[in-house]
Amino acid sequence: MRKTALFNENWLFTKEGVTSEVTLPHTWNAEDGQTGPQMYYRGECCYEKTFAKPVLAEGQQVYLEFCGVNSSANVFLNDVLVAKHDGGYSTFRAYLNDALQDENHLKVLVDNAPNDRVYPQRADFTFYGGIYRDVYLVITEPVHFEMDYFGGAGFKITPKLHGEDAEIVFETWSTPGTDRVCVTVAGVGETVLETKEQDGKVYACGSLRIPKVHRWDGLDDPYLYTAKAVLYVGEEAVDEVSDRFGCREYSFDTEKGFFLNGRSYPLHGVSRHQDRAGVGNALTPQMHEEDMELILSMGANAIRLAHYQHDQYFYDLCDEKGIIAWAEIPYITVHMDGGRENTISQMTELITQNYNHASIICWALSNEITLNGVTDDLMENHRILNDLVHRMDPTRVSAMANLFLLETSDPLVKLPDIRGYNLYYGWYVGDMTDNDAWFDEFHAKYPDTVIGLTEYGADSSIALQSPKPEKGDFTESYQTLYHEHMLEMFSTRPYIWGTFCWNMFEFAAAGRDEAGDPGKNHKGLVTFDRKQKKDAYYIYKAWWSKEKFVHLCGSRYHDRVEPVTEVKVYSNLDEITLYVDGKMFATQSGSHVFRFEVPITGIHQIKAVAGTFTDEMEIAKVDTPNPAYFASADQVRNWFDEPEADPMDKEGFLSVNSTLGEIGSTEQGAKFLEGLMSKAPGANSAATQANPAMQAMVARQPLKKILQQGGFGLTEEQLLQLNAMLNQIPKQ
């Protein structure tokens, strides 16, 4: 029978001529991939290890199994190339026998340098280099289950439900010499599969009926069966593999959204990146478990596992906990004409290695791939992937997450079985209510099309606070308002099949330099180190979780200038009593969000009570704003400025407070914008130019906000100079 052992110890790691000893999992970007905005190290590094030849019986075969190496790997044993792999997020194996000696030198060259053929190359997250998941040494008998097909186990399980019963179809692939394959389902029974020679392998297939099947039913009852396949040569069992599976049905309704096992089951989801502070993507099982518990504690029932194949351990957790999972490959942001084969191999690996997971409902083809527009080659690539998904797995649907700039009428939108859009109205562009309008317009125009929201969010740093939050200020305060609105919006649109907040956790994005905390995307509801839950986490808990609680928002907003301050409470209880300095202040009835206007004069103790549930915080009245609460000095100075007092405005003339539509409606203003916007990042992209709805929405935005959000990086003096130019142009 096969033997499997961890192979993580005693590796020598060499980067730029410096060698150290490491234990796997390991990444060389655990620090520089998280600090930004300087470029983190992307290049080739070397992992080496010496080992004695394992004791082998005649004919036994030896493999190394790599569970994740980013992003390209060349594996050498005693200077012989034994494996080559492109793709940083999937399992691959190296067959060792042909180069195996009594004493062995193993060398793995790992490369995360930029190239034009392996995805991802452009995306808003760090591409950590390294052997960052486990490595195993596997010894098999001469006849064994498949080890050489895209990292799979050679064991495929397909449940087919028929009312209260289920037929479970089992398929295996193994090497020639296989005489018999027997599959046992614990607590159910066993079946012997029929075998035949196929493409140089032995293919076996059979089924087993389960009467009154126990369904896998999401969070309520994530029941899993265990199946074990045993391979026989003659009467001797020589290999076995096992896996778990769940029996469930799901569907999408264009008016009522997602259904699980015949009942409405709205998908309340978050997205997850796998990295964390100080660790990168070299996670331990305990870290995966902590992520899952945080997601469950908020009440989520679905996860978009972005933007690549995740660790098998986390897919297993999704199965065990009853989480619905979206799985995808890192075909992202910008299509590469030379990357087609890599998208095909990564999709093949994703499905082959994850087919048996009950939690997964879809295989996503790409994410925001149309930044530079839609080309013939891009369309053909997606058709090939879509066909591949349907051929490899007729039981699940294909999916896509579309860039908000992509026109809804584009043929690419209609290609997969289901689709979602990534919308950031209320953060990067537009207002929160533009999300409502977008979905209403889409549903009215395409009433027979299922649509989901695959990304939405707003950045915040827990250090930044404001009594007057606004889009783009990176405050925790604005993030709460944004998510309050989004949850209300979802509640009145049941046709949205699923929503996936971007993101559950802050994550590394080495190119970013925002909120005084570079190298990170701050949209997470939980901090990068998983130590602090932002206030926005609790508004989701108020809507989604059955666990009763009370949470006072603004505990990190201690120093308050305003004489009357808002004290906001999130809870899934229906009545809140607020106490100030030990005295009852007021009681409110309602749902989810409770707001109290509290006069303050000094240091105050605030307590929220609902039955036996409480939360407390301290706040203080101060004379001047705390500069630590602001991303820039300008925000401190202008915090309490009234809009009508803005010195930028000049009656009868344009200013930076004028909308792009107002400015563009005059001949002089249009020329001004033409010169200015040509310098905007992405302003001339094909996607922007092809989307009239986006252009109309942008036209409603004040120029000042566009400049703040658009990456211009203008100083105050430059902004004043632009305003002076506009003050010379009369309004239409």
Helices and strands as residue ranges (DSSP letters): E 3-6, E 11-15, E 18-22, E 44-52, E 61-66, E 69-70, E 72-77, E 80-86, E 92-95, G 97-99, E 103-111, E 130-131, E 135-140, E 155-162, E 165-174, E 180-185, E 189-198, E 201-210, E 216-217, G 218-220, E 221-222, E 225-233, E 236-245, E 250-253, E 257-260, E 263-264, E 267-272, H 285-297, E 302-305, H 312-321, E 324-328, H 340-354, E 360-367, H 376-392, E 397-403, H 411-414, E 419-422, H 433-445, E 451-455, H 476-491, E 496-501, E 507-508, E 520-521, H 535-544, E 550-552, E 559-560, E 564-571, E 575-580, E 583-589, E 592-599, E 603-610, E 613-621, G 627-629, H 633-638, G 643-645, H 660-664, H 667-677, H 686-689, H 692-699, H 703-709, H 716-726
